Amino acid sequence: MSSISRRQFLSGNAVTAYVGPCPPGASAAAVIEACTGCGKCMERCPTGIIRIVGGLPSLDFSQGECIFCGECAHACPEPIFLAERICRFPHVATISDDCFAQRRIACQSCGEACPEQAIRFRPRMGGPFVPELDGERCTGCGACLGICPADAISFQARTVEATDV
C-alpha cells in the first residue's frame, strides 16, 4: 500500500509516481507532498522547460536549458523550494557511444551549447575530435541534451566520491 499526503487525500489527487526531474531547489519528496499543480512555475520559467506532468512540475530539457534564474521558486506559493539558490542539479550529463563523434562523424553541438564548457573535445588521429565531459563542471542544466542530433546524451545521478580525511 502506498502512502499519500494529506493534501492529495483531501483533494482526491493521489500521485502514483513522480516522473521528475524537479525544478532546481525542489526535492521530489517536497513536490509530491506540497505541490498543488497550479502551474505558476511553468508560467514564469523564461526558457519554457517546466511542464506539468501528472499534476506536478517536471523539467523537459528537450525544450531548452535551465539557467538557474530562480523564477520558478519565486512564483511558487507552496513550500517546495529550498531557501538558498541552487546552481546545479543532482544529476550530470553522460555521453553514450551513439555520439556522432564517437562514430567518426564530425559533430561538436553539445560542446558549443554547454554554458559551463564542461564538454571539451580531444583530438583523435584520423577522425573527428572526441567529446570528454568534466563532471565537476557540469551543472546538469540540459543545454547539451536537446541540441544533440544523435540523442546520445542522458543524465545520471551525480556521485559523491568518498575521500580519506
BAVOPA-212244 format. One record per atom (N, C-alpha, C): x, y, z; residue in three letters; atom name. Coordinates in pm, whole numbers, padded with zeros to 5 digits. Layout:
BEGIN
      xx      yy      zz  residu  atome
       X       Y       Z     Ala     CA
...
end
This chain:
BEGIN
      xx      yy      zz  residu  atome
   00084  -00117   00000     Met      N
   00000   00000   00000     Met     CA
   00089   00124   00000     Met      C
   00062   00217  -00092     Ser      N
   00144   00337  -00099     Ser     CA
   00083   00447  -00014     Ser      C
   00170   00532   00042     Ser      N
   00120   00641   00124     Ser     CA
   00103   00765   00038     Ser      C
   00004   00845   00070     Ile      N
  -00017   00971   00001     Ile     CA
  -00025   01081   00105     Ile      C
   00000   01203   00061     Ser      N
  -00004   01314   00155     Ser     CA
  -00147   01349   00191     Ser      C
  -00161   01423   00297     Arg      N
  -00294   01467   00340     Arg     CA
  -00359   01552   00231     Arg      C
  -00281   01640   00170     Arg      N
  -00331   01726   00062     Arg     CA
  -00385   01643  -00054     Arg      C
  -00308   01538  -00092     Gln      N
  -00352   01453  -00202     Gln     CA
  -00480   01379  -00166     Gln      C
  -00489   01332  -00044     Phe      N
  -00607   01260   00001     Phe     CA
  -00730   01351  -00003     Phe      C
  -00716   01472   00054     Leu      N
  -00830   01562   00062     Leu     CA
  -00872   01618  -00074     Leu      C
  -00776   01635  -00164     Ser      N
  -00811   01687  -00297     Ser     CA
  -00850   01576  -00394     Ser      C
  -00822   01452  -00357     Gly      N
  -00854   01340  -00445     Gly     CA
  -00752   01321  -00556     Gly      C
  -00638   01387  -00544     Asn      N
  -00534   01379  -00646     Asn     CA
  -00419   01291  -00599     Asn      C
  -00441   01164  -00590     Ala      N
  -00334   01073  -00549     Ala     CA
  -00231   01061  -00659     Ala      C
  -00104   01073  -00624     Val      N
   00006   01064  -00720     Val     CA
   00067   00925  -00708     Val      C
   00076   00854  -00819     Thr      N
   00131   00719  -00813     Thr     CA
   00284   00720  -00816     Thr      C
   00342   00797  -00905     Ala      N
   00489   00805  -00913     Ala     CA
   00527   00938  -00974     Ala      C
   00632   00996  -00921     Tyr      N
   00678   01123  -00974     Tyr     CA
   00774   01098  -01088     Tyr      C
   00757   01170  -01198     Val      N
   00839   01145  -01316     Val     CA
   00960   01236  -01327     Val      C
   00969   01344  -01245     Gly      N
   01085   01434  -01238     Gly     CA
   01158   01453  -01369     Gly      C
   01266   01519  -01379     Pro      N
   01338   01585  -01272     Pro     CA
   01268   01712  -01223     Pro      C
   01296   01745  -01100     Cys      N
   01234   01861  -01035     Cys     CA
   01300   01990  -01078     Cys      C
   01228   02100  -01068     Pro      N
   01293   02231  -01086     Pro     CA
   01406   02248  -00985     Pro      C
   01505   02332  -01015     Pro      N
   01621   02345  -00924     Pro     CA
   01581   02396  -00786     Pro      C
   01628   02325  -00685     Gly      N
   01599   02363  -00547     Gly     CA
   01479   02294  -00487     Gly      C
   01409   02214  -00566     Ala      N
   01294   02140  -00517     Ala     CA
   01329   01991  -00512     Ala      C
   01287   01925  -00406     Ser      N
   01310   01781  -00398     Ser     CA
   01183   01708  -00441     Ser      C
   01200   01587  -00491     Ala      N
   01083   01509  -00534     Ala     CA
   00987   01489  -00418     Ala      C
   01039   01464  -00298     Ala      N
   00953   01443  -00182     Ala     CA
   00871   01568  -00152     Ala      C
   00934   01686  -00158     Ala      N
   00862   01811  -00131     Ala     CA
   00759   01839  -00239     Ala      C
   00793   01809  -00363     Val      N
   00699   01831  -00474     Val     CA
   00576   01742  -00456     Val      C
   00599   01615  -00428     Ile      N
   00487   01522  -00410     Ile     CA
   00401   01562  -00290     Ile      C
   00465   01605  -00184     Glu      N
   00393   01639  -00060     Glu     CA
   00315   01769  -00071     Glu      C
   00373   01874  -00130     Ala      N
   00313   02006  -00118     Ala     CA
   00267   02072  -00248     Ala      C
   00309   02024  -00363     Cys      N
   00274   02090  -00489     Cys     CA
   00125   02073  -00519     Cys      C
   00062   02183  -00559     Thr      N
  -00080   02179  -00595     Thr     CA
  -00099   02169  -00745     Thr      C
   00009   02181  -00822     Gly      N
  -00001   02174  -00967     Gly     CA
  -00061   02299  -01029     Gly      C
  -00044   02413  -00961     Cys      N
  -00104   02538  -01009     Cys     CA
  -00044   02588  -01140     Cys      C
   00080   02550  -01170     Gly      N
   00144   02589  -01295     Gly     CA
   00210   02725  -01295     Gly      C
   00218   02791  -01179     Lys      N
   00282   02923  -01174     Lys     CA
   00429   02915  -01209     Lys      C
   00493   02806  -01168     Cys      N
   00635   02787  -01201     Cys     CA
   00652   02775  -01352     Cys      C
   00563   02704  -01417     Met      N
   00568   02685  -01561     Met     CA
   00550   02818  -01634     Met      C
   00458   02900  -01585     Glu      N
   00431   03030  -01648     Glu     CA
   00551   03123  -01638     Glu      C
   00624   03117  -01528     Arg      N
   00736   03209  -01505     Arg     CA
   00870   03163  -01560     Arg      C
   00881   03038  -01601     Cys      N
   01009   02985  -01650     Cys     CA
   01046   03054  -01782     Cys      C
   01157   03130  -01784     Pro      N
   01194   03203  -01906     Pro     CA
   01237   03115  -02021     Pro      C
   01282   02993  -01994     Thr      N
   01324   02905  -02102     Thr     CA
   01216   02805  -02142     Thr      C
   01106   02802  -02070     Gly      N
   00993   02716  -02106     Gly     CA
   01016   02568  -02090     Gly      C
   01099   02528  -01995     Ile      N
   01128   02385  -01981     Ile     CA
   01045   02316  -01874     Ile      C
   00967   02392  -01797     Ile      N
   00884   02330  -01694     Ile     CA
   00750   02290  -01754     Ile      C
   00714   02166  -01734     Arg      N
   00586   02111  -01779     Arg     CA
   00515   02054  -01657     Arg      C
   00385   02057  -01658     Ile      N
   00307   01992  -01553     Ile     CA
   00271   01853  -01604     Ile      C
   00327   01752  -01540     Val      N
   00305   01612  -01579     Val     CA
   00243   01539  -01461     Val      C
   00126   01486  -01481     Gly      N
   00058   01417  -01372     Gly     CA
   00026   01510  -01256     Gly      C
   00006   01638  -01285     Gly      N
  -00026   01735  -01181     Gly     CA
   00094   01791  -01107     Gly      C
   00216   01755  -01149     Leu      N
   00337   01801  -01081     Leu     CA
   00437   01859  -01181     Leu      C
   00521   01953  -01138     Pro      N
   00618   02011  -01231     Pro     CA
   00733   01916  -01262     Pro      C
   00769   01913  -01388     Ser      N
   00880   01830  -01435     Ser     CA
   00956   01910  -01540     Ser      C
   01085   01888  -01550     Leu      N
   01166   01961  -01646     Leu     CA
   01178   01883  -01776     Leu      C
   01158   01951  -01887     Asp      N
   01170   01892  -02020     Asp     CA
   01289   01958  -02090     Asp      C
   01406   01897  -02079     Phe      N
   01528   01955  -02133     Phe     CA
   01533   01950  -02285     Phe      C
   01441   01880  -02349     Ser      N
   01438   01882  -02496     Ser     CA
   01392   02018  -02546     Ser      C
   01330   02096  -02460     Gln      N
   01281   02229  -02496     Gln     CA
   01385   02339  -02473     Gln      C
   01489   02311  -02396     Gly      N
   01589   02412  -02367     Gly     CA
   01668   02374  -02243     Gly      C
   01726   02475  -02181     Glu      N
   01811   02452  -02064     Glu     CA
   01760   02530  -01945     Glu      C
   01804   02488  -01829     Cys      N
   01775   02562  -01706     Cys     CA
   01887   02662  -01685     Cys      C
   01851   02788  -01663     Ile      N
   01953   02891  -01641     Ile     CA
   01966   02926  -01492     Ile      C
   01899   02849  -01407     Phe      N
   01907   02865  -01262     Phe     CA
   01873   03008  -01218     Phe      C
   01771   03064  -01281     Cys      N
   01732   03202  -01251     Cys     CA
   01651   03213  -01122     Cys      C
   01586   03105  -01079     Gly      N
   01508   03107  -00956     Gly     CA
   01366   03158  -00972     Gly      C
   01323   03186  -01095     Glu      N
   01188   03237  -01117     Glu     CA
   01081   03136  -01074     Glu      C
   01108   03008  -01092     Cys      N
   01010   02906  -01051     Cys     CA
   00991   02909  -00900     Cys      C
   01099   02926  -00827     Ala      N
   01091   02931  -00681     Ala     CA
   01017   03056  -00634     Ala      C
   01043   03168  -00700     His      N
   00976   03293  -00663     His     CA
   00826   03287  -00691     His      C
   00788   03217  -00797     Ala      N
   00647   03211  -00835     Ala     CA
   00567   03111  -00753     Ala      C
   00633   03014  -00694     Cys      N
   00564   02906  -00625     Cys     CA
   00506   02951  -00491     Cys      C
   00375   02931  -00470     Pro      N
   00315   02970  -00343     Pro     CA
   00330   02863  -00233     Pro      C
   00381   02746  -00270     Glu      N
   00394   02634  -00176     Glu     CA
   00539   02618  -00129     Glu      C
   00561   02554  -00016     Pro      N
   00697   02538   00039     Pro     CA
   00771   02417  -00018     Pro      C
   00797   02419  -00148     Ile      N
   00867   02304  -00207     Ile     CA
   01012   02335  -00242     Ile      C
   01052   02462  -00237     Phe      N
   01188   02501  -00275     Phe     CA
   01273   02530  -00153     Phe      C
   01403   02500  -00165     Leu      N
   01498   02533  -00059     Leu     CA
   01515   02685  -00053     Leu      C
   01555   02735   00061     Ala      N
   01573   02879   00079     Ala     CA
   01692   02931  -00001     Ala      C
   01800   02853  -00008     Glu      N
   01918   02901  -00080     Glu     CA
   01904   02873  -00230     Glu      C
   01972   02955  -00307     Arg      N
   01967   02942  -00452     Arg     CA
   02052   02824  -00496     Arg      C
   02001   02747  -00587     Ile      N
   02069   02627  -00638     Ile     CA
   02127   02657  -00776     Ile      C
   02250   02616  -00799     Cys      N
   02317   02640  -00927     Cys     CA
   02366   02512  -00994     Cys      C
   02316   02398  -00946     Arg      N
   02348   02270  -01010     Arg     CA
   02245   02166  -00968     Arg      C
   02222   02072  -01056     Phe      N
   02127   01964  -01031     Phe     CA
   02199   01844  -00969     Phe      C
   02122   01752  -00909     Pro      N
   02186   01632  -00853     Pro     CA
   02215   01526  -00960     Pro      C
   02211   01567  -01087     His      N
   02246   01475  -01197     His     CA
   02354   01541  -01283     His      C
   02419   01458  -01362     Val      N
   02525   01504  -01451     Val     CA
   02502   01439  -01587     Val      C
   02541   01508  -01693     Ala      N
   02525   01454  -01828     Ala     CA
   02623   01339  -01852     Ala      C
   02582   01248  -01936     Thr      N
   02669   01140  -01983     Thr     CA
   02654   01130  -02134     Thr      C
   02760   01092  -02200     Ile      N
   02760   01080  -02345     Ile     CA
   02779   00934  -02382     Ile      C
   02684   00880  -02457     Ser      N
   02689   00737  -02492     Ser     CA
   02770   00715  -02620     Ser      C
   02786   00591  -02656     Asp      N
   02858   00554  -02778     Asp     CA
   02779   00586  -02904     Asp      C
   02653   00629  -02889     Asp      N
   02573   00670  -03004     Asp     CA
   02615   00808  -03057     Asp      C
   02702   00876  -02985     Cys      N
   02751   01008  -03023     Cys     CA
   02811   01003  -03164     Cys      C
   02774   01101  -03246     Phe      N
   02827   01105  -03383     Phe     CA
   02980   01107  -03383     Phe      C
   03040   01189  -03298     Ala      N
   03187   01198  -03295     Ala     CA
   03250   01064  -03257     Ala      C
   03184   00990  -03167     Gln      N
   03234   00856  -03131     Gln     CA
   03227   00762  -03251     Gln      C
   03132   00788  -03341     Arg      N
   03114   00704  -03461     Arg     CA
   03184   00763  -03583     Arg      C
   03277   00855  -03558     Arg      N
   03362   00915  -03662     Arg     CA
   03286   01006  -03758     Arg      C
   03184   01074  -03707     Ile      N
   03112   01176  -03782     Ile     CA
   03133   01308  -03708     Ile      C
   03183   01408  -03779     Ala      N
   03218   01535  -03714     Ala     CA
   03093   01603  -03656     Ala      C
   03098   01629  -03525     Cys      N
   02990   01700  -03456     Cys     CA
   03045   01751  -03324     Cys      C
   03015   01877  -03294     Gln      N
   03054   01935  -03166     Gln     CA
   02939   02017  -03107     Gln      C
   02818   01980  -03141     Ser      N
   02699   02055  -03098     Ser     CA
   02691   02069  -02947     Ser      C
   02713   01961  -02875     Cys      N
   02700   01964  -02729     Cys     CA
   02801   02057  -02665     Cys      C
   02924   02053  -02713     Gly      N
   03028   02139  -02658     Gly     CA
   03002   02286  -02684     Gly      C
   02947   02316  -02801     Glu      N
   02916   02455  -02834     Glu     CA
   02798   02506  -02752     Glu      C
   02707   02418  -02713     Ala      N
   02589   02458  -02637     Ala     CA
   02615   02469  -02487     Ala      C
   02717   02402  -02437     Cys      N
   02741   02396  -02293     Cys     CA
   02788   02531  -02237     Cys      C
   02707   02593  -02149     Pro      N
   02745   02723  -02095     Pro     CA
   02861   02716  -01995     Pro      C
   02888   02600  -01941     Glu      N
   02995   02583  -01842     Glu     CA
   03123   02528  -01903     Glu      C
   03122   02502  -02033     Gln      N
   03234   02441  -02103     Gln     CA
   03276   02310  -02037     Gln      C
   03176   02233  -01995     Ala      N
   03202   02104  -01931     Ala     CA
   03230   01996  -02034     Ala      C
   03198   02022  -02160     Ile      N
   03226   01925  -02267     Ile     CA
   03335   01983  -02355     Ile      C
   03447   01918  -02354     Arg      N
   03561   01958  -02436     Arg     CA
   03585   01847  -02539     Arg      C
   03661   01878  -02642     Phe      N
   03687   01780  -02747     Phe     CA
   03836   01752  -02758     Phe      C
   03868   01623  -02746     Arg      N
   04006   01575  -02752     Arg     CA
   04037   01534  -02896     Arg      C
   04151   01579  -02950     Pro      N
   04188   01538  -03086     Pro     CA
   04208   01386  -03095     Pro      C
   04177   01334  -03211     Arg      N
   04195   01190  -03237     Arg     CA
   04257   01177  -03376     Arg      C
   04356   01090  -03387     Met      N
   04422   01068  -03515     Met     CA
   04325   01003  -03614     Met      C
   04314   01061  -03731     Gly      N
   04234   01000  -03837     Gly     CA
   04084   01015  -03822     Gly      C
   04040   01104  -03738     Gly      N
   03896   01121  -03722     Gly     CA
   03861   01249  -03650     Gly      C
   03734   01275  -03634     Pro      N
   03693   01398  -03565     Pro     CA
   03727   01393  -03416     Pro      C
   03729   01510  -03354     Phe      N
   03758   01519  -03212     Phe     CA
   03652   01444  -03132     Phe      C
   03693   01390  -03017     Val      N
   03607   01308  -02932     Val     CA
   03565   01388  -02808     Val      C
   03435   01387  -02774     Pro      N
   03391   01464  -02658     Pro     CA
   03434   01400  -02526     Pro      C
   03472   01485  -02432     Glu      N
   03502   01441  -02297     Glu     CA
   03425   01533  -02203     Glu      C
   03353   01474  -02110     Leu      N
   03271   01551  -02018     Leu     CA
   03339   01563  -01882     Leu      C
   03348   01684  -01832     Asp      N
   03404   01709  -01699     Asp     CA
   03286   01716  -01602     Asp      C
   03266   01610  -01526     Gly      N
   03153   01600  -01434     Gly     CA
   03154   01706  -01325     Gly      C
   03271   01757  -01289     Glu      N
   03280   01862  -01188     Glu     CA
   03224   01995  -01238     Glu      C
   03244   02022  -01366     Arg      N
   03196   02147  -01425     Arg     CA
   03050   02139  -01468     Arg      C
   03002   02019  -01497     Cys      N
   02864   02001  -01546     Cys     CA
   02764   02036  -01436     Cys      C
   02671   02126  -01468     Thr      N
   02566   02164  -01373     Thr     CA
   02439   02085  -01395     Thr      C
   02431   02007  -01503     Gly      N
   02311   01930  -01533     Gly     CA
   02201   02016  -01592     Gly      C
   02236   02132  -01648     Cys      N
   02137   02229  -01696     Cys     CA
   02055   02181  -01815     Cys      C
   02108   02086  -01892     Gly      N
   02034   02031  -02005     Gly     CA
   02059   02098  -02138     Gly      C
   02150   02195  -02144     Ala      N
   02177   02266  -02270     Ala     CA
   02224   02170  -02378     Ala      C
   02299   02069  -02340     Cys      N
   02353   01973  -02436     Cys     CA
   02251   01869  -02480     Cys      C
   02154   01842  -02396     Leu      N
   02061   01733  -02420     Leu     CA
   01974   01755  -02543     Leu      C
   01908   01867  -02551     Gly      N
   01816   01893  -02662     Gly     CA
   01885   01922  -02793     Gly      C
   02011   01964  -02789     Ile      N
   02084   02003  -02909     Ile     CA
   02150   01884  -02977     Ile      C
   02168   01773  -02907     Cys      N
   02240   01657  -02960     Cys     CA
   02159   01591  -03073     Cys      C
   02212   01590  -03196     Pro      N
   02137   01530  -03307     Pro     CA
   02131   01378  -03302     Pro      C
   02215   01316  -03221     Ala      N
   02217   01169  -03212     Ala     CA
   02143   01117  -03089     Ala      C
   02087   01206  -03008     Asp      N
   02023   01167  -02882     Asp     CA
   02117   01080  -02798     Asp      C
   02243   01118  -02795     Ala      N
   02345   01040  -02726     Ala     CA
   02371   01089  -02584     Ala      C
   02300   01193  -02541     Ile      N
   02324   01247  -02408     Ile     CA
   02206   01216  -02318     Ile      C
   02239   01172  -02199     Ser      N
   02137   01144  -02097     Ser     CA
   02193   01192  -01963     Ser      C
   02115   01174  -01859     Phe      N
   02159   01214  -01726     Phe     CA
   02170   01093  -01635     Phe      C
   02263   01101  -01542     Gln      N
   02274   01001  -01436     Gln     CA
   02295   01076  -01306     Gln      C
   02263   01012  -01196     Ala      N
   02278   01075  -01065     Ala     CA
   02424   01111  -01042     Ala      C
   02444   01228  -00987     Arg      N
   02578   01275  -00953     Arg     CA
   02628   01189  -00838     Arg      C
   02747   01135  -00851     Thr      N
   02803   01053  -00745     Thr     CA
   02898   01136  -00661     Thr      C
   02892   01114  -00532     Val      N
   02983   01180  -00440     Val     CA
   03090   01079  -00403     Val      C
   03212   01111  -00442     Glu      N
   03321   01019  -00412     Glu     CA
   03372   01041  -00271     Glu      C
   03389   00934  -00201     Ala      N
   03439   00942  -00063     Ala     CA
   03588   00973  -00068     Ala      C
   03629   01063   00018     Thr      N
   03770   01097   00027     Thr     CA
   03820   01066   00167     Thr      C
   03942   01023   00175     Asp      N
   04000   00994   00306     Asp     CA
   04042   01125   00373     Asp      C
   04012   01139   00500     Val      N
   04045   01260   00573     Val     CA
   04168   01238   00657     Val      C
end
